[in-house]
Structure formats: C-alpha cells, structure tokens
Amino acid sequence: MSAAPITGGERAAEWVRRQLQYEPADVTLFEQALTHRSAARANNERLEFLGDAVLNLIVAQYLYAHYPEADEGALSRLRAVVVSGDSLARLAGPLELGPALALGAGELKTGGERRESILADALEAVCGALYLEAGFETARRVFLRLLAPALEAMDAAAAEAPDGQKDAKTRLQEWLQGRGLPLPNYTVVLVEGESHAQTFHVSCAVPALNSNAQGVGLSRRRAEQSAAQQLLAQLAP
C-alpha cells in the first residue's frame, strides 16, 4: 500500500518546526500563513496585516532599548531598514520559505516563490500566526533570532558612524530608496594578507544605474562602508 500524500498542513508544520524551532498546535493557522491569495480563498492576507504590526513592534522595542540616544526620526529610519520588504525577502531565502508556500498555478508558472513581495508578505503572515497562537513573547523571541544577523550588522554599522551621523551604507540605501531604486549589491572581490592582518576589497554595485565603486578596509564591514561612500560620491556629489 502506498503512503498517503503529505497534506499542506503537514508541510506547513514541518517548515515551522524546522525553521522557527517551534512546535505548532494549530496547524491550519500556519498553513493559512503560507498560502498566497492565488491558491485559495483562505489565504494569508489578514495574517499578513496582523504580522506586519507585530513585527514592527518587535523591532521598535529592540531599537528603543538599544539606541537610547536616537530620536524618533532615527528610530523610524532604522526600523524601516530592518522590516523593509527587501530585507524580509532576503531573510526568507535561508529559511527556504519560497518552496513552503502554497501558490496558484499562475504564480507557480511565473516564479512567485521567488518574488520579493510574496516572500515578505508570507513572513509577516507567519509572524501574525505565531503571535495568535503563542503570544507576543514567543513571537518576539523567534523573530529576534531570525533577525539577529540584520540587527547585528546595523548595530555594528551604527557604532562606526561618527558623532551619530548616518553611516555610508545607510545613506546610500536611503538615497536609492528615495528614488524607488533597488538596494546595492556588495561583493568581496579580493582578500589580501594573513588571517590576522587581512585587507578586504569590496565592490558596491547598483545594476539599475550601471554604477559601481570599490572600497578597501581592514574588515569586510569597513570595506563595504568605504565602497558605499565612494559610490555615494559618484551618485550624489
């Protein structure tokens, strides 16, 4: 006798266990969070609405605690960086969120599992589902772990910015976002020296503008900042 086919709920539950490290009680709730509107009437749009608010509160609470000198405007800008659609879509990649989604035939045909807006919306919906089932503290704990690389990178960049001035990567990102352009790509092109005294060469490119610049630093982070500064000088002299 052949094994019974795996249901959508079972696939959703397995993804939640593996990626969120959480045992779901209401499988249908997470199945809905991973269902795009193109696939079914019971889709993730309402959960996305709720999850967006919960995720914004999680990040706002973190920033309020970690940046005591930042004013409202600075905190809002930092939060926007972390919870932007682009940032959430990048987070969805390592979580293998795309393959876990239920999509309609049209979206499957056009690569909807890779579309940034669909991935970002689904991740917000998962946050909403987790909040409904387990409460704010569990949602906060899980999503702070998932967001840790982005938050740590932001903390490190902020520490390097002199006298509270926005660092070059942030200023470049805001300049591009203000013009509706995609974020830059950073690529390590060369690493020189022994492991204890390395020099990094990093390229910062914006393909949409056919623009790029290179920076050098004693760490990858510093080289990225240098490259961003060089590109800003080209784009906004």
HELIX and SHEET records of a PDB file:
HELIX    1   1 GLY A    8  TRP A   15  1                                   8    
HELIX    2   2 VAL A   16  LEU A   20  3                                   5    
HELIX    3   3 VAL A   27  ALA A   33  1                                   7    
HELIX    4   4 GLU A   45  HIS A   66  1                                  22    
HELIX    5   5 GLU A   72  VAL A   83  1                                  12    
HELIX    6   6 GLY A   85  ALA A   92  1                                   8    
HELIX    7   7 LEU A   97  ALA A  100  1                                   4    
HELIX    8   8 ALA A  105  LYS A  109  1                                   5    
HELIX    9   9 GLY A  112  ARG A  114  5                                   3    
HELIX   10  10 GLU A  116  ALA A  134  1                                  19    
HELIX   11  11 PHE A  136  GLU A  160  1                                  25    
HELIX   12  12 PRO A  162  GLY A  164  5                                   3    
HELIX   13  13 ALA A  168  GLN A  177  1                                  10    
HELIX   14  14 PRO A  207  LEU A  209  5                                   3    
HELIX   15  15 ARG A  220  LEU A  235  1                                  16    
SHEET    1   A 3 ASN A 185  GLU A 192  0                                        
SHEET    2   A 3 THR A 199  VAL A 206 -1                                        
SHEET    3   A 3 SER A 211  GLY A 217 -1                                        
END                                                                             
